[in-house]
Amino acid sequence: MNYALVLHKGSYVKRARLIARSDIPKLIRSIIGWPDQYMPYAYKKFGPKGSWNPFY
């Protein structure tokens, strides 16, 4: 499985490249999770769904 390594500022993407899971340090892999891992939406944890746009 490949992951995208992206350098961005806001919505502007400066650089992007694909990397393999084996190229990611082991400490970071545990943060990313497994490819078959799904995190369902939890209202108590994430709060109400809304717009990410602060000007909306």
C-alpha positions as CSV (number, residue, x, y, z in Angstrom):
1,M,0.0,0.0,0.0
2,N,1.3,3.5,-0.8
3,Y,0.8,6.7,1.1
4,A,1.0,10.2,-0.2
5,L,3.7,12.5,1.3
6,V,2.4,16.0,0.7
7,L,4.0,19.4,1.3
8,H,1.3,22.0,1.3
9,K,0.3,25.5,2.5
10,G,-3.4,25.8,3.0
11,S,-5.1,24.3,-0.1
12,Y,-2.0,24.8,-2.3
13,V,0.0,21.7,-2.8
14,K,3.7,22.4,-3.4
15,R,5.1,18.9,-3.7
16,A,3.7,15.4,-3.5
17,R,5.1,11.9,-3.8
18,L,4.1,8.3,-3.1
19,I,5.9,6.3,-0.5
20,A,5.6,2.7,0.7
21,R,4.5,1.8,4.2
22,S,8.0,0.3,4.8
23,D,9.6,3.8,4.2
24,I,7.6,5.3,7.1
25,P,9.4,5.2,10.5
26,K,7.9,2.6,12.9
27,L,7.0,5.2,15.5
28,I,4.9,7.1,12.9
29,R,3.3,3.9,11.5
30,S,1.4,3.4,14.8
31,I,-0.1,6.9,14.5
32,I,-1.2,6.3,10.9
33,G,-2.8,3.0,11.6
34,W,-3.3,-0.1,9.5
35,P,-4.7,0.0,5.9
36,D,-7.8,-2.0,7.0
37,Q,-8.5,0.2,10.0
38,Y,-11.6,2.4,9.9
39,M,-12.4,5.1,12.4
40,P,-16.2,5.7,12.6
41,Y,-17.5,9.1,13.4
42,A,-18.3,9.6,17.1
43,Y,-20.3,12.6,18.1
44,K,-18.9,12.6,21.7
45,K,-15.4,12.5,20.4
46,F,-15.5,14.9,17.4
47,G,-18.5,17.1,18.2
48,P,-21.2,18.1,15.7
49,K,-20.5,17.9,12.0
50,G,-20.2,21.3,10.3
51,S,-18.4,23.3,7.8
52,W,-14.6,23.6,8.0
53,N,-15.0,27.0,6.3
54,P,-14.7,29.7,9.0
55,F,-16.5,32.3,6.8
56,Y,-19.6,30.1,6.3
